[in-house]
Amino acid sequence: MREFIDGATAIARGAMDAGCTFFAGYPISPATPILLHMIRELPKAGGIAIQGEDEIASISMCVAAAMTGARAFTATSGPGISLYSENIGLAIMGEVPLVIADVQRMGPATGGATTPAQGDVQFVRWGMSGGYPIIALAPGTVPECYSLTRRAFDLAERFRCPVFLLTDKELFQALTTVDVDAYEHPPVRERVIATQASAGTSGLRPEETFVPYRTRSAAAVPDYAPIGGPHIVRFTGSTHDEHGFLTKDPARVGQLNEHLRKKIEDHEDELEFTVPDLQPEASTLLISYGVTARAMAEAVQAARLAGHAVSALVVQSLWPVPQNALLSAVWPEEGDSEIRRIIVAELNHGEFRREVERVVYGYAARRGRLAPEIVGVHRVDGELITPGQLLAEIM
């Protein structure tokens, strides 16, 4: 079935099909369409959708709902992420699954509320205290808005953490004819509830039926607390032991903080989502994400028709940075790279380009390899990068 829909509708449907049962948000351009869709449709499916009195209340309600067993979702833009920040940190510390759609607009501050941008890439990575790793996905088409929203819910459940969905005003609001039947439907796992059998009985306190933050290893994720009945559930934003009690003991604090890092970093290979379009004879590689990847695809096609061998890599997972995919695109085989030039296109001052430089130049230095030149095609004037701009850089 073909349908004429926008990215906002696709994201909202993806959330509901992933089992979202709670949404809270506050109106903000350009993210408001998700709020309106969820308020209209989620109660019909038995869920709860609320317009909070502000952004802080909305993210707080989402964290609380997720702690009581709901699959929670919220949507905002850059100024809202600023207000969400403290509670995102709370969700990281408390290991709360949560999906956050950030519909980017031009900043800073109020910026351009109705102009497209991709300026929150570094913000969502480093905007919380502690610097702990996060997961961020970036759809570039309406079908990807649907499928990556489903994937975001699955990853939130798997890793017990907030997962960002970074989109932008143009993709979010532009209507597109799509084949709904051709959507990818990544599976969304069920929540694993802790039992004595799974969590073990050693070290139980007299009032406990399980140890809520016990893991099999530093990189593993604790099972979820059973809700209701005789089970005691503890939740704190402070450093805590496996029972959920506040602790200042250096060994336990270090163990907790290593766990919050390793549960993401030790699984980075499983968190790489890219769409490579590589040509063995290419000497130029284009990299982009989100709506800008669409201009890149047109530019690559035009360059090839003009006789130029060009490779392209669409990045769907911005955080963790897909290092293996980047390096494989630059050095597909042993020996010096055939890629002599990398062009990174994005609607900011080079936020992801710096990550490409870090990965590629660092690898080349460690391995004694010839590194390609890395340049950025950036735009921050409220307009989209065009295929013509990229084609001029290729030629």
SULHUCOR-V227659 format. One record per run of one state. SS is the DSSP state (H for helix, E for strand, C for the rest). FROM is the first residue (numbers start at 0). TO is the last residue. If there is no record, write none. Layout:
SS|FROM|TO  SS|FROM|TO
This chain:
C|0|0  E|1|4  C|5|5  H|6|16  C|17|20  E|21|24  C|25|30  H|31|44  C|45|46  E|47|50  C|51|53  H|54|66  C|67|70  E|71|75  C|76|76  H|77|93  C|94|96  E|97|105  C|106|110  E|111|115  C|116|119  H|120|125  C|126|133  E|134|136  C|137|140  H|141|158  C|159|160  E|161|167  H|168|172  C|173|174  E|175|178  H|179|181  C|182|191  E|192|192  C|193|194  H|195|198  C|199|222  E|223|223  C|224|238  E|239|239  C|240|244  E|245|245  C|246|248  H|249|264  C|265|266  H|267|270  C|271|272  E|273|276  C|277|282  E|283|287  C|288|290  H|291|304  C|305|308  E|309|314  C|315|315  E|316|318  C|319|321  H|322|329  C|330|339  E|340|345  C|346|349  H|350|366  C|367|371  E|372|377  C|378|385  H|386|393  C|394|394
